[in-house]
Amino acid sequence: MKKHRVFLSLPFKLLAAVAIGMILGLVLRDADQTAAASALLNILVTIKFILGQLINFCVPLIIIGFVAPSITRMGASASRMLAVAVGLAYLSSIGAAFFSMTAGYALIPGLSIVTITEGLKTLPEVIFELEIPQIMSVMSALVFSIMLGLAAAWTKAQRVTGLLEEFQQIVLSLVEKIIIPLLPLFIGTTFCGLAYEGSITRQLPVFVQVIVLVLAGHFIWMGLLYLFAGIYAKENPFQVIRHYGPAYLTAVGTMSSAATLGVALECAGKAKPLRKDMVRFGIPLFANIHLCGSVLTEVFFCMTVSKILYGSLPTLGSMILFCLLLGVFAIGAPGVPGGTVMASLGIITGILKFDHSGTALMLTIFALQDSFGTACNITGDGALTLILSGYAKRHHIMEQDLPGSYDF
């Protein structure tokens, strides 16, 4: 019976999707000239596009459905908890940035990096583009949720509060019955495309030294976050992080904190040290404002590109200013693939003085590991939610009763 449950579990489905997708992509790459292979690849690319559209459409609904009702439940404590959450996200991001900067000055001068990234195949065009626009952008949904939740809490609007509670149950049902069942298929088609292009076999080794160092940095920073969170909340952080395997895998496959939101909620909901009201409030919020892994990666890669193209690392003053501003841009960056680096291109060119070649190389190598940066972001959210739970406990903020079933 237990073995049967393992095969039906989400982690097994995600791992199977990754393996099947990679194998299929490599087979299609070898059989590229056959009509059957071309037809199958066209179908897979189209499925991936449609699933991506559907998942992205649901993201603003998830944010509104979780953040706004969570704020109304906190009542008088809403403003304070929101300020604490945003402060935690910023401190984690700039902490990761300065950690990465220090490692960059110590390690980059001794590295020898190959910069050849040619030879990738191009995926075929989508057969038909079924556009499913979001009802609003992710950032608009986040701001709308915060303003609506705060206003409803301040005015004690009972009808709006009740409506938001019902809407949250609707969104929970969408996550459970649509998003999570579709994720393995979406991730499988994503890895199939990566294997066909050659990103896995050819592009990844290009900056293997830098990527390995950045991955090590991710795990060190996550370890520090969970260690501090456990000490502050007086809880065992392992009881939180042990549930985050499916969320980490999903983030690697989707390269999007927003698209991983449903699985992250499921994982955090199973962690006993996390208060359920803080999970519903913190996880959707942090998925869009806490991008510590992406920030850590961007800082190290910016320093690497500067060394490769311009022969020297940026000055300490420039890097300090860059790190402080990057923390702000990370809060406003969309939780989508490449969102952090795209949002911060202005300070990359303005402060670090990168030209077109520098920004192009930066975007290329950032894309090589973007999935792992996203996984660090989403896993780190559990640590910040543990801190929120500890803060609420220390300041005697009553735990709010949650209507309906929480567990997926």
N, C-alpha and C positions, 0 to 999 in steps of 0.2 A: 504493500500500500504506500509506504514511504517513497519507494523508488518511482512509483507511478506519479506521485506528487512532484518529485524532482523534475521529471520530464515535462510536467505541465507548468512549472514555475517560470516566472518572468526572466530570471537570470539565465536559465537554460535556453529559453526561446531566443533571447538576445544573442547569446554565444553561438547558437546554431545558425541564426540569421547572418552573423558576421562570417562564419566559416563557409556557409553555403554561398553567400554573396561573393566572397573572394574567389572561391573555386570556380564558380560560374563565370566571373569576370575574366579570369585567366584562360579558361577554355574558349570563351568568345574571342579573346584577343588572338589566340592561336588560329582560330577558325574564321578570322575576320573577313576573308574573301567570299565565303559561302553565303548564298541567299538566305538560308535558314537562320544563320547566326546574325545577319544584319536585321532580319525581321524580328527576332527575339530581342535583340538589343534595343530596337526602336520601341518595342512594347514595354520593356523594363524601364527605359528612360521616361516614357510617358507616365507609367504607374508612379514612379518616384516623384515626378512633377506634380501630379494630382494629389498624392498623399501629402506632399510638402505643403501644397496650397491649403488642404483641409486642416492639417495640424496648425499651421500658422493662423488660419481663420479663428480657431478656437482659443488662441492665446489671450487676446484682449478679454474674451468672455471669462476665462479662468481668473485673470487679474481682478476684474470687477467683482466676480462672484466670491472671491476669497478676501481681498483686501478691504473692500468697503464694509461688508458685514462684520469683519473682525474689529474694525475701528469703532463701529457703533456699539459693539458689545463692551468695549473698554470704557465707555462713558467719559467720565471726567479725566481718566488717565490717558485718553487717546493721544492728545498732543504730546505728552511727555514720552510715551512709548514710541511714537513715530520719530521724535527727535533722537532718542537713544538708538533706534535702528539705523537711521541715516548716519549718525555719528560713528557707529560701529563699522558700517560699510566703508566709510571714508578712511577711518583709521587702519582697517585691514588692508585696503588698497594701497595707501601710501606706505604702510609698513612693508608690504610685499615689494613695492617699488624700490625703497631704500635698501632692502635686503638684496634685491637683484643688482642694484647699482654697485653695492660693495663687492659682491661676487664678480661682477663684470670687470671692475678695476683690478681685481686680484687674479682673474683667470684668463681673460681674453687675450692679453699680450702674449701668452704662451701657446695660443692655439694656431693650428694650420688648417685652413678651411678651403675646401673645393667649392667652386661656385657654378658648376655646370648643371643646368636644369633642363636642357633640351632633350628631345626624343620622346615626348609624351604623345599618345594618340588623342584624337579629338572625339568626344562622344557625338553620336548623331543627333539631329534636331528632334525635338518632341513632335510626335505625330500630329497631335492637336493640343493646343494650350487652353485648358479649362481654367480660366482665371477665376479665383474665388477671393475677391478683395476682403480684407479685414474691415469690420464695421468702423474701426478707428485704429490709429497707429498704437503700438505698444506703449509708447511714452504718454500718448493722450489718454489711454485707458488707465495708466498708473496715476496720472495727475487727477483725472476725473474721479477715480476710486477714492483717493485721499481726500479730495475736497468734498465729495458727497458724504463720505463716512464721517468726517469731522463736523460738517454742517448738521448732519442728522443727529450726531451725538450732542452737539451744543444746544440744538433746538428741541431735543427729545421727541423727534418726529416718529411716532409709533407706527404709523402706516408705512412709511418708507422703510423703517427698520424691519418690519414684518415682510415686506416685499423683497428686501435684500436677502433675508433668511431663506425664503422660498427659492429665490434665484440661485443661491448657493447650492441648494439641494439639486436643482436642475443641472448645474455645472458639474457637480460631483458625479451625477449619472452619465453625463457626456464623457467625462474623463475615464470612468470605469468601463463603459460599454463601447466607446468609439476610439479614443486616443490610444489607450494602453494596448488594446488588441491589434491596432494597426501599426504600432511602433516596430515590431520585429520585421514586418514586410518593408517598411520605409528604410530601416537600417540595412537590411539585406540588399535592397536595390542601390543604396548609397555605396556600400562597399564593393558591389559588383562594378559600379561605374569607376571607382578608384582603381580597382584591379585592372580593368580594361584600359584605362588611360595610362597605367604604368606608375601612378603616384606611389603605390605601395612598394613596388619592386625597384623603381628607378629614382623617384624623386626624394624619397625618405632618406637614403644614404647620403644625399648631397651635403647636408649640414648635420651629419650624424653626431659629431662631437658636441655641437651647440645644443641640439635637441636633447641629447642625453643629460647634459648639464641642467637644462631648463626643467626637464622632467624630475630630476633629483631635487631641484629647487621647489617644485610644486609640492612634493611629498614632505619636504622639510617644513615648508610654510604651513601646510595643512596640519602637520604634527604639532607645530607651535600653537596654532589656533585652537586645536582641540585640547592641548595641555592647559592653556590659559583658561579656556572655557570650563574645563573640568574643575580646576582649582577655584575659579570664581563661583561656579554654581554648586560646588561641593558634591559633584556627581561623577560617576565613572564615564569618561568620554567614549570609551570603547563600546558602551551600550548604545551609543548613537551611531558611531562610524561603522559598526559591524552590519548595519542594515543598508548602507549606502552603495553596495556593490551594483545593484541594478541601475541606480541613478548614474553612477560613474560610467558604466557601459553604455547607457543610452546617450549620455552626453558625448562620449567618444564617437558614437555613430551619427548623431544628429548635428554635432558641432554648434548647438544652440541651447543656451540656458532656458530660453522661453519654451522651446519645443520639448525640453526635458522636464518641464514643470509638473506634469501629471505624475510621472514616476517619482520625482523628488518628494511630492506630497505623500505618496504611498510609503516611501521609505522612512521619512521623518515621522509619519503617523505610527509606525511600529516601534519607535524608540521610546522606552519608558521614561527616561529622564526629561523628555521634552513635553512641556504642557501643551495640550491639544489646541487651546486657543492661541498660543504663541506660534504653533506650527502653521495654523491657517492664516495668521497675520504675517509671520516672518518669512516663510518659504517663498510665497509669491512675490513679496516685496524684494527680498534679497536676490531673487533670480534676475531682477532687472537693474539693481543698483550695486550689487556686490560682485565685482569681476576681478578678484585678486589674482587668479591664475593668468588671466589675459594681461593684466598690468605687469606682473612679474616677467612674463614672456616678452612683452613689448619693450620694456626697458633693456633687457639683456640683448635682444636682437638689434635694437637701435644702436647700442654700443658696438655690437659686432659689425654691423653694416658700415658704421663710421670708420672702424678700423680697416675694413676691407677696401672701401672705395676712396676714403680720404686720408688713409695712412696714420690716423691717430684717433684716440678716444675723445669724446667731447670733454670740455672743461668741467671741473667739479661744480662750479657755480651754475653752469647751464643745466647740468644733470639734476641738481637739487631743485631748481625752478621747474624743470620738466616733470619731475616726479610729483611735486606738489600740485601742479595743474592737471596732470594725468589722472590723479585721484578724483578730481572734480569731473573731468570728461568721462571717466568710467561710470560715475553715478548716472550720467545722462545718456550713456551709450546704449543702443538697442541690444537686447540679448539674442542676437542672431549671428551667424558665421561672419567673423571679421568685423563685428560691430565696434569693438574697442579701437582697433587701429584706424578704421575709417573715420570714426568720430574725432580722433586726435590727430589727423593729418595736418591740421592747421598748426599745432604746436611742434610737430615733427619738422615741418618746413620753416616755421618761424623762429623757434628757439634753437633747434639742432642744425638748422640751415641745410637740410637735405635738398638736393635737386631732384629732377625727374628720375634719374637713374637710381638714386638712393631710395626714393619712395617706392619705385617699382620693385627693387630687390627686397625692400622691407615687407611689402605686401606678399611677395612670393614665399619667403621663408616663414612668415607668420602663418600663412595658409597651410604650410607643411605640418604644423603641430597644433593648429587651432582647436582640434577636437580635444586634445589633452588639456589645454588651457581652460576650455569650457568645463571639462570634467572636474578640474580643480576648483573652478568657481562654484559649481553646483554642490560639490562635496563640502566645501568650506561653509556653505550656507547653514549646514547642520550645526557647526560650531557656534556661529553667531546666534542661531535660534536657541541654543543651549544657554548662551549668555543672557539672552532676553528672558528665558525661563527663570534663570537665577536672579535676574534683576527684579522681576515681578514678585518672586518669593521674598527677596530681601526687603522690598518696599511694601509688602503686604497688599499687593494688588490681587484682588480676588479672582480666582479662575472662573471663567465664564462657562456656563453650561452650553453645550453644543447640540442643536436640534438634529434629530435623525441619526443615522449611522455614519460614523467617520471612516471606519476601515474599508478599504477597497476589497 
